[in-house]
Amino acid sequence: MDIPGPIRTSSGALLPFVALPQSEVLTVNVSGTPLIRDALGPGVHFQPLRLDIEAGVWVVLATFSPGSVIPLHYHTGIAEVYTLSGKWYYLEYPEQPQTAGSYLFEPAASAHTFVCPESNTEDTVILVRVEGANVNFSEDGSYHSILDAAALRYLTGQLADAQGLGPVDFISGGTAENALK
């Protein structure tokens, strides 16, 4: 493991703090990342961007077919959602639909049901960043599952194999040299 140390400006001057050594920019391009289809239910697809188990953070580009739903879930940490295309809303807040260009901040301990209207004429695409986990519930209120960075890493591998997608690149966290999976 590389040891943190001082970093230098492009002219060689030392900065007055230490940083982890980084030899490259950590990046993935969704044009080279396959869409993992029906991953969290019918019509709920995603492309993993960052699945960081150590930090408990996950970032995905999610695509929803018209009429798709993510059942009631509780957030253990904050979530941020930027809508790139389409329309969606929370069942509990139908008067606040999210459309292209909308940014939504969800505080920790929020609970809601994601709905993509059947009347949509296009897929809805959102960029999602979550700290912690979604605790998912069945319609009768019983516990269903937990979705966090670890679960998404497992699902990514299992579903990519089952769908014949091959290896899927995403940023995993940890040191810069070992962050891309």
C-alpha positions as YAML, in Angstrom:
chain: A
units: angstrom
residues:
- id: 1
  name: MET
  ca: [0.00, 0.00, 0.00]
- id: 2
  name: ASP
  ca: [1.30, 3.44, -0.89]
- id: 3
  name: ILE
  ca: [1.91, 5.78, 2.02]
- id: 4
  name: PRO
  ca: [0.30, 9.24, 2.04]
- id: 5
  name: GLY
  ca: [2.76, 12.05, 1.42]
- id: 6
  name: PRO
  ca: [3.11, 15.62, 0.26]
- id: 7
  name: ILE
  ca: [1.96, 16.50, -3.23]
- id: 8
  name: ARG
  ca: [3.52, 18.97, -5.63]
- id: 9
  name: THR
  ca: [2.16, 21.59, -7.98]
- id: 10
  name: SER
  ca: [3.03, 21.35, -11.66]
- id: 11
  name: SER
  ca: [6.02, 23.67, -10.97]
- id: 12
  name: GLY
  ca: [7.30, 21.34, -8.24]
- id: 13
  name: ALA
  ca: [6.29, 23.38, -5.16]
- id: 14
  name: LEU
  ca: [5.19, 21.30, -2.16]
- id: 15
  name: LEU
  ca: [1.67, 21.82, -0.84]
- id: 16
  name: PRO
  ca: [1.30, 22.12, 2.95]
- id: 17
  name: PHE
  ca: [-0.68, 18.89, 3.42]
- id: 18
  name: VAL
  ca: [-0.40, 15.21, 2.65]
- id: 19
  name: ALA
  ca: [-2.53, 13.23, 0.21]
- id: 20
  name: LEU
  ca: [-2.82, 9.67, -1.02]
- id: 21
  name: PRO
  ca: [-0.61, 9.01, -4.01]
- id: 22
  name: GLN
  ca: [-2.64, 8.98, -7.19]
- id: 23
  name: SER
  ca: [-1.12, 8.00, -10.50]
- id: 24
  name: GLU
  ca: [-4.29, 8.30, -12.58]
- id: 25
  name: VAL
  ca: [-7.78, 9.78, -12.67]
- id: 26
  name: LEU
  ca: [-10.47, 7.38, -11.50]
- id: 27
  name: THR
  ca: [-13.05, 7.32, -14.26]
- id: 28
  name: VAL
  ca: [-15.50, 5.10, -16.09]
- id: 29
  name: ASN
  ca: [-17.45, 5.91, -19.23]
- id: 30
  name: VAL
  ca: [-21.03, 4.63, -19.42]
- id: 31
  name: SER
  ca: [-20.68, 4.18, -23.17]
- id: 32
  name: GLY
  ca: [-18.46, 1.20, -22.35]
- id: 33
  name: THR
  ca: [-20.53, -0.05, -19.41]
- id: 34
  name: PRO
  ca: [-23.33, -2.50, -20.21]
- id: 35
  name: LEU
  ca: [-26.84, -1.87, -18.98]
- id: 36
  name: ILE
  ca: [-27.71, -4.51, -16.40]
- id: 37
  name: ARG
  ca: [-31.34, -5.18, -17.22]
- id: 38
  name: ASP
  ca: [-34.22, -5.88, -14.83]
- id: 39
  name: ALA
  ca: [-31.74, -5.76, -11.96]
- id: 40
  name: LEU
  ca: [-34.08, -4.56, -9.23]
- id: 41
  name: GLY
  ca: [-37.37, -5.61, -10.80]
- id: 42
  name: PRO
  ca: [-39.03, -5.51, -14.20]
- id: 43
  name: GLY
  ca: [-37.98, -2.41, -16.13]
- id: 44
  name: VAL
  ca: [-35.40, -1.32, -13.53]
- id: 45
  name: HIS
  ca: [-31.93, -1.31, -15.09]
- id: 46
  name: PHE
  ca: [-28.61, 0.18, -14.01]
- id: 47
  name: GLN
  ca: [-25.00, 0.87, -14.89]
- id: 48
  name: PRO
  ca: [-22.69, 0.91, -11.87]
- id: 49
  name: LEU
  ca: [-20.35, 3.89, -11.67]
- id: 50
  name: ARG
  ca: [-19.01, 3.64, -8.10]
- id: 51
  name: LEU
  ca: [-19.68, 0.81, -5.67]
- id: 52
  name: ASP
  ca: [-17.52, 1.64, -2.67]
- id: 53
  name: ILE
  ca: [-18.03, -0.88, 0.13]
- id: 54
  name: GLU
  ca: [-15.50, 0.74, 2.49]
- id: 55
  name: ALA
  ca: [-17.12, 4.19, 2.28]
- id: 56
  name: GLY
  ca: [-20.66, 2.81, 2.08]
- id: 57
  name: VAL
  ca: [-21.37, 4.87, -1.04]
- id: 58
  name: TRP
  ca: [-22.86, 3.80, -4.34]
- id: 59
  name: VAL
  ca: [-23.39, 5.74, -7.54]
- id: 60
  name: VAL
  ca: [-25.37, 4.32, -10.45]
- id: 61
  name: LEU
  ca: [-26.91, 5.51, -13.68]
- id: 62
  name: ALA
  ca: [-30.39, 3.99, -13.48]
- id: 63
  name: THR
  ca: [-32.84, 3.55, -16.36]
- id: 64
  name: PHE
  ca: [-36.53, 2.92, -15.74]
- id: 65
  name: SER
  ca: [-39.06, 1.69, -18.28]
- id: 66
  name: PRO
  ca: [-42.50, 3.33, -18.18]
- id: 67
  name: GLY
  ca: [-44.58, 1.75, -15.40]
- id: 68
  name: SER
  ca: [-41.65, 0.47, -13.37]
- id: 69
  name: VAL
  ca: [-41.63, 0.80, -9.58]
- id: 70
  name: ILE
  ca: [-39.15, 0.49, -6.73]
- id: 71
  name: PRO
  ca: [-41.14, -0.59, -3.66]
- id: 72
  name: LEU
  ca: [-41.20, 1.31, -0.38]
- id: 73
  name: HIS
  ca: [-37.69, 1.74, 0.97]
- id: 74
  name: TYR
  ca: [-36.02, 3.52, 3.88]
- id: 75
  name: HIS
  ca: [-32.67, 5.32, 3.47]
- id: 76
  name: THR
  ca: [-30.06, 4.85, 6.20]
- id: 77
  name: GLY
  ca: [-28.04, 7.74, 4.74]
- id: 78
  name: ILE
  ca: [-28.54, 10.58, 2.31]
- id: 79
  name: ALA
  ca: [-29.41, 10.12, -1.35]
- id: 80
  name: GLU
  ca: [-29.03, 12.52, -4.26]
- id: 81
  name: VAL
  ca: [-30.83, 12.09, -7.57]
- id: 82
  name: TYR
  ca: [-30.37, 14.04, -10.79]
- id: 83
  name: THR
  ca: [-32.93, 13.36, -13.52]
- id: 84
  name: LEU
  ca: [-31.46, 13.26, -17.02]
- id: 85
  name: SER
  ca: [-34.58, 12.29, -18.96]
- id: 86
  name: GLY
  ca: [-38.16, 11.18, -18.46]
- id: 87
  name: LYS
  ca: [-40.39, 11.69, -15.45]
- id: 88
  name: TRP
  ca: [-40.80, 10.01, -12.06]
- id: 89
  name: TYR
  ca: [-42.22, 10.76, -8.63]
- id: 90
  name: TYR
  ca: [-42.61, 9.29, -5.18]
- id: 91
  name: LEU
  ca: [-45.97, 7.66, -4.54]
- id: 92
  name: GLU
  ca: [-46.09, 9.60, -1.29]
- id: 93
  name: TYR
  ca: [-45.48, 12.93, -3.10]
- id: 94
  name: PRO
  ca: [-47.24, 12.73, -6.48]
- id: 95
  name: GLU
  ca: [-47.56, 16.52, -6.64]
- id: 96
  name: GLN
  ca: [-43.76, 16.84, -6.89]
- id: 97
  name: PRO
  ca: [-42.79, 15.02, -10.11]
- id: 98
  name: GLN
  ca: [-39.14, 14.97, -11.10]
- id: 99
  name: THR
  ca: [-38.33, 15.68, -14.75]
- id: 100
  name: ALA
  ca: [-35.18, 16.25, -16.82]
- id: 101
  name: GLY
  ca: [-32.99, 18.77, -15.02]
- id: 102
  name: SER
  ca: [-34.43, 18.09, -11.54]
- id: 103
  name: TYR
  ca: [-32.07, 17.56, -8.61]
- id: 104
  name: LEU
  ca: [-33.47, 15.86, -5.52]
- id: 105
  name: PHE
  ca: [-31.83, 15.62, -2.08]
- id: 106
  name: GLU
  ca: [-33.14, 13.01, 0.33]
- id: 107
  name: PRO
  ca: [-32.13, 13.26, 3.97]
- id: 108
  name: ALA
  ca: [-31.19, 10.15, 5.91]
- id: 109
  name: ALA
  ca: [-34.20, 8.33, 7.40]
- id: 110
  name: SER
  ca: [-36.50, 9.24, 4.50]
- id: 111
  name: ALA
  ca: [-38.86, 6.57, 3.19]
- id: 112
  name: HIS
  ca: [-40.74, 6.47, -0.11]
- id: 113
  name: THR
  ca: [-41.87, 4.48, -3.15]
- id: 114
  name: PHE
  ca: [-40.32, 5.29, -6.56]
- id: 115
  name: VAL
  ca: [-42.83, 5.37, -9.44]
- id: 116
  name: CYS
  ca: [-42.16, 5.82, -13.13]
- id: 117
  name: PRO
  ca: [-45.54, 6.64, -14.74]
- id: 118
  name: GLU
  ca: [-46.93, 4.19, -17.28]
- id: 119
  name: SER
  ca: [-47.87, 7.23, -19.39]
- id: 120
  name: ASN
  ca: [-44.19, 8.09, -19.99]
- id: 121
  name: THR
  ca: [-43.29, 7.94, -23.67]
- id: 122
  name: GLU
  ca: [-39.59, 7.40, -22.99]
- id: 123
  name: ASP
  ca: [-37.37, 5.70, -20.45]
- id: 124
  name: THR
  ca: [-36.48, 7.71, -17.37]
- id: 125
  name: VAL
  ca: [-32.75, 8.01, -16.69]
- id: 126
  name: ILE
  ca: [-31.40, 9.21, -13.34]
- id: 127
  name: LEU
  ca: [-27.99, 9.58, -11.76]
- id: 128
  name: VAL
  ca: [-28.19, 8.34, -8.16]
- id: 129
  name: ARG
  ca: [-25.67, 8.75, -5.33]
- id: 130
  name: VAL
  ca: [-26.49, 7.03, -2.04]
- id: 131
  name: GLU
  ca: [-24.62, 6.94, 1.26]
- id: 132
  name: GLY
  ca: [-25.53, 3.82, 3.22]
- id: 133
  name: ALA
  ca: [-28.34, 1.49, 2.30]
- id: 134
  name: ASN
  ca: [-31.92, 1.25, 1.18]
- id: 135
  name: VAL
  ca: [-33.93, -1.01, 3.47]
- id: 136
  name: ASN
  ca: [-36.66, -2.40, 1.20]
- id: 137
  name: PHE
  ca: [-40.12, -3.50, 2.29]
- id: 138
  name: SER
  ca: [-42.84, -5.68, 0.77]
- id: 139
  name: GLU
  ca: [-46.33, -4.33, 0.12]
- id: 140
  name: ASP
  ca: [-47.54, -5.82, 3.44]
- id: 141
  name: GLY
  ca: [-44.87, -3.82, 5.32]
- id: 142
  name: SER
  ca: [-42.58, -6.76, 6.03]
- id: 143
  name: TYR
  ca: [-38.83, -6.55, 5.51]
- id: 144
  name: HIS
  ca: [-37.75, -7.54, 1.99]
- id: 145
  name: SER
  ca: [-34.03, -6.80, 1.49]
- id: 146
  name: ILE
  ca: [-31.16, -4.37, 1.83]
- id: 147
  name: LEU
  ca: [-29.56, -2.63, -1.13]
- id: 148
  name: ASP
  ca: [-26.12, -1.17, -0.47]
- id: 149
  name: ALA
  ca: [-22.73, -1.01, -2.20]
- id: 150
  name: ALA
  ca: [-21.93, -4.63, -1.26]
- id: 151
  name: ALA
  ca: [-25.28, -5.96, -2.52]
- id: 152
  name: LEU
  ca: [-24.93, -3.98, -5.76]
- id: 153
  name: ARG
  ca: [-21.41, -5.35, -6.32]
- id: 154
  name: TYR
  ca: [-22.75, -8.87, -5.86]
- id: 155
  name: LEU
  ca: [-25.75, -8.21, -8.15]
- id: 156
  name: THR
  ca: [-23.50, -6.63, -10.78]
- id: 157
  name: GLY
  ca: [-21.34, -9.75, -10.98]
- id: 158
  name: GLN
  ca: [-24.21, -12.24, -10.85]
- id: 159
  name: LEU
  ca: [-26.45, -10.47, -13.35]
- id: 160
  name: ALA
  ca: [-23.60, -9.58, -15.74]
- id: 161
  name: ASP
  ca: [-22.70, -13.30, -15.86]
- id: 162
  name: ALA
  ca: [-26.33, -14.39, -16.27]
- id: 163
  name: GLN
  ca: [-26.93, -11.82, -19.03]
- id: 164
  name: GLY
  ca: [-23.65, -12.63, -20.83]
- id: 165
  name: LEU
  ca: [-22.31, -9.09, -20.44]
- id: 166
  name: GLY
  ca: [-18.74, -9.93, -19.50]
- id: 167
  name: PRO
  ca: [-16.75, -7.91, -16.98]
- id: 168
  name: VAL
  ca: [-18.29, -4.62, -15.86]
- id: 169
  name: ASP
  ca: [-15.98, -1.72, -14.97]
- id: 170
  name: PHE
  ca: [-16.82, 0.57, -12.07]
- id: 171
  name: ILE
  ca: [-14.91, 2.50, -9.43]
- id: 172
  name: SER
  ca: [-14.75, 0.44, -6.26]
- id: 173
  name: GLY
  ca: [-12.96, 2.67, -3.75]
- id: 174
  name: GLY
  ca: [-9.84, 1.94, -1.79]
- id: 175
  name: THR
  ca: [-6.49, 3.08, -3.12]
- id: 176
  name: ALA
  ca: [-6.24, 4.70, -6.52]
- id: 177
  name: GLU
  ca: [-4.21, 1.81, -7.90]
- id: 178
  name: ASN
  ca: [-6.89, -0.76, -6.98]
- id: 179
  name: ALA
  ca: [-10.07, 1.26, -7.42]
- id: 180
  name: LEU
  ca: [-11.23, 0.22, -10.89]
- id: 181
  name: LYS
  ca: [-13.00, -3.15, -11.11]
...
